[in-house]
Amino acid sequence: MTALDLDLWLRRFHPGPGAGPLLALLPHAGGSATYFHGLSALLAPALDVVAVQYPGRQERRREQALEDVHALADQVTAVLTAAAAGRPVALFGHSMGASVGYETSLRLQAGGVEVARLFASGRRAPSRRRREVPGGQDDESLLAELRSLSGTDARLFDDPDVVQMILPALRADYRAIEAYAWRPGELLGCPITALVGDADPRVSEDDARAWAGHTTGGFELVAFTGGHFYLAEHAQEVAKTIVDRLT
């Protein structure tokens, strides 16, 4: 893994301490590393934070987006193993990013990398499978889903150029999570903290609590007021939750 490869995959928006675990932030379907810019600013004084940039978006938009969660986790595992250089790794994944974070954690663990903790945000446990987009996988249904979850500035949907720019990655991500199937087997040995909005239309607290069955390392559920993108209103509290558990 070269320095150039790491630069493609990882964004370090703010300098942080060199000691302690490397914390990787993994975005939602259709999302990019910059979604976590504000959270990174809150975390960086205490933690070494990188945000993962998946292929197919922003400056990587000319690359083919991956349509398989397992394949994406393979790539992220290689990147984080190289970037951590022997340090423990912690992962915070939101929505699709939580599934990628879980699969990456399994791979890191199998490869001998210490996983400090998995923060699974806005995502039901891997053992809870259901249809991702009730309306189907056509472009209008995907855009309607994005609007309903309120994770994107609604004004962007009025710009056809912006819509055409985000659609390829959005399509690929939803294909990936629609096809994703949990492979029963090894449990994580690290603690899992599940975070959820109490009014999330896609993830109930019971769905989030089911993450407890995927680890032997301890589990907790932290609920916030709000919907699927509760992070927008609770960035300070989310940052405190992460820092308190990693420092």
C-alpha positions in Angstrom: 0.0 0.0 0.0 1.7 3.2 -1.2 1.4 6.7 0.3 -0.5 7.7 -2.9 -3.1 4.9 -2.2 -3.6 6.1 1.3 -4.1 9.6 0.1 -6.8 8.4 -2.3 -8.7 6.7 0.5 -8.1 8.8 3.6 -8.8 12.4 4.5 -7.2 13.8 7.6 -9.1 17.1 7.9 -7.5 18.2 11.2 -4.2 17.3 12.9 -4.6 15.1 15.9 -2.3 13.3 18.4 -0.1 10.6 17.1 -0.6 8.3 20.1 -3.7 6.2 20.7 -5.9 4.4 18.3 -6.5 5.5 14.7 -10.2 6.4 14.3 -11.7 5.9 10.9 -15.0 7.5 9.9 -17.0 5.6 7.3 -19.8 7.5 5.4 -23.4 6.5 4.5 -24.7 5.4 1.1 -24.2 8.3 -1.4 -22.0 10.0 1.1 -18.4 11.1 1.1 -15.6 11.8 3.5 -16.5 15.5 3.7 -19.7 14.6 5.5 -17.5 14.1 8.6 -15.6 17.4 8.4 -17.4 18.9 11.4 -17.2 15.8 13.5 -13.5 15.5 12.7 -13.0 19.0 14.1 -14.7 18.1 17.3 -12.7 14.8 17.7 -9.2 15.8 16.5 -8.0 17.5 19.6 -8.2 14.1 21.4 -8.0 11.5 18.6 -6.1 10.8 15.4 -9.1 10.9 12.9 -9.3 10.0 9.3 -12.4 9.9 7.1 -12.6 7.3 4.4 -13.3 8.4 0.8 -14.9 5.6 -1.2 -14.3 5.3 -4.9 -16.8 7.0 -7.2 -17.4 10.3 -5.5 -16.0 13.8 -5.3 -12.4 13.8 -6.5 -12.6 10.0 -7.0 -15.8 10.2 -9.1 -14.1 9.0 -12.3 -13.3 5.7 -10.5 -15.8 2.9 -10.5 -17.8 2.8 -7.3 -17.8 -0.6 -5.7 -21.2 -2.5 -5.6 -20.3 -5.0 -2.9 -19.9 -4.4 0.8 -17.5 -7.3 1.2 -15.2 -6.0 -1.6 -15.3 -2.5 -0.1 -14.4 -3.8 3.3 -11.5 -5.8 1.8 -10.1 -2.5 0.4 -10.7 -0.5 3.5 -9.0 -3.2 5.6 -5.8 -3.0 3.6 -5.8 0.8 3.8 -6.4 1.0 7.5 -3.9 -1.7 8.2 -1.2 0.3 6.4 -2.3 3.6 7.9 -2.4 2.4 11.5 1.1 0.9 11.3 0.7 -1.3 14.3 -1.6 0.9 16.3 -5.2 -0.1 17.3 -8.0 0.9 15.0 -11.4 2.2 16.0 -14.2 2.6 13.5 -17.3 4.8 13.3 -19.6 4.0 10.5 -22.9 5.7 9.7 -25.7 3.8 8.0 -24.0 1.8 5.1 -20.7 2.8 6.7 -21.7 0.8 9.8 -22.0 -2.4 7.7 -18.6 -1.6 6.0 -17.1 -0.9 9.5 -18.4 -4.2 10.8 -17.0 -6.2 7.9 -13.7 -4.3 8.1 -13.5 -4.9 11.9 -13.8 -8.7 11.3 -11.0 -8.5 8.7 -8.7 -6.4 10.8 -9.3 -8.8 13.7 -8.5 -11.8 11.6 -5.3 -10.1 10.3 -4.1 -9.5 13.9 -4.9 -5.7 14.0 -6.3 -4.7 17.4 -9.8 -3.2 17.0 -10.4 -0.8 19.9 -14.2 -0.4 19.3 -16.8 -0.3 16.6 -19.3 2.5 16.6 -22.3 1.4 14.6 -24.5 4.5 13.8 -27.9 4.6 12.2 -27.8 1.0 11.1 -29.6 -2.2 12.1 -27.5 -5.2 13.1 -26.1 -7.3 10.2 -28.4 -10.2 11.3 -31.5 -7.9 10.7 -32.0 -7.9 7.0 -34.8 -6.2 5.1 -35.5 -4.3 1.8 -33.4 -1.1 1.7 -35.6 1.1 -0.5 -39.3 0.2 -0.3 -40.0 1.8 -3.7 -37.3 0.0 -5.6 -33.9 0.7 -7.1 -34.8 3.2 -9.9 -33.3 6.7 -9.7 -36.5 8.4 -8.6 -36.9 6.0 -5.7 -33.3 6.4 -4.6 -33.6 10.2 -4.7 -36.9 10.0 -2.8 -35.3 7.9 -0.2 -32.4 10.4 0.2 -34.9 13.2 0.6 -37.0 11.3 3.1 -33.9 10.7 5.3 -33.0 14.4 5.3 -29.3 13.8 5.0 -28.8 16.0 2.0 -29.5 19.7 1.5 -32.9 19.6 -0.3 -31.8 22.5 -2.6 -29.2 20.2 -4.2 -32.0 18.1 -5.7 -33.0 21.1 -7.8 -29.7 21.2 -9.6 -29.7 18.6 -12.4 -25.9 18.7 -12.7 -25.5 17.9 -9.0 -28.1 15.1 -9.3 -26.3 13.5 -12.2 -23.0 13.7 -10.4 -24.2 11.9 -7.2 -26.4 9.3 -8.9 -23.7 6.8 -10.0 -22.3 6.5 -6.5 -25.8 6.4 -5.0 -26.8 3.6 -7.3 -23.7 1.6 -6.5 -24.0 2.0 -2.8 -27.7 1.0 -2.7 -26.9 -2.0 -4.9 -24.2 -2.9 -2.4 -26.4 -2.7 0.7 -29.4 -4.3 -0.9 -27.2 -7.3 -1.9 -25.3 -7.4 1.4 -25.8 -10.6 3.4 -24.4 -11.3 6.8 -22.2 -14.4 6.9 -22.7 -16.0 10.3 -19.5 -17.1 12.0 -16.8 -15.3 13.9 -17.9 -12.7 16.5 -16.0 -9.5 17.1 -13.9 -9.3 20.2 -14.1 -5.6 20.5 -16.9 -3.6 22.2 -19.7 -2.3 20.0 -21.4 1.0 20.7 -24.6 1.3 18.6 -26.0 4.9 18.1 -29.5 5.6 16.8 -32.0 8.4 16.4 -35.2 7.7 18.3 -37.3 8.7 15.3 -35.2 6.9 12.6 -37.7 5.5 10.1 -35.2 2.8 9.0 -33.7 1.7 12.3 -35.6 0.9 15.5 -33.9 0.8 18.8 -34.6 -3.0 18.8 -32.7 -3.2 15.4 -29.8 -1.3 16.9 -29.8 -3.4 20.1 -29.4 -6.6 18.0 -25.7 -5.5 17.5 -25.1 -7.1 20.9 -25.2 -10.5 19.3 -22.2 -9.7 17.1 -19.6 -9.3 19.7 -18.1 -10.9 22.8 -16.5 -7.6 23.8 -19.4 -5.8 25.4 -22.2 -3.7 24.0 -24.0 -0.5 24.7 -26.9 1.4 23.0 -26.9 5.2 22.9 -30.1 6.8 21.6 -30.5 10.5 20.5 -33.5 12.5 19.6 -33.9 12.8 15.8 -34.1 10.8 12.7 -31.7 8.9 10.5 -29.2 11.8 10.4 -29.5 12.7 14.1 -25.8 13.5 13.9 -26.5 16.9 12.4 -28.2 18.0 15.7 -26.0 16.1 18.1 -22.5 16.4 16.8 -21.1 17.5 20.2 -22.8 14.7 22.1 -21.6 12.1 19.5 -18.1 13.4 19.7 -18.2 13.2 23.5 -19.5 9.6 23.3 -16.6 8.6 21.0 -13.9 10.4 23.0 -15.1 9.1 26.4 -14.8 5.5 25.1 -11.5 5.8 23.3 -9.4 8.0 25.7 
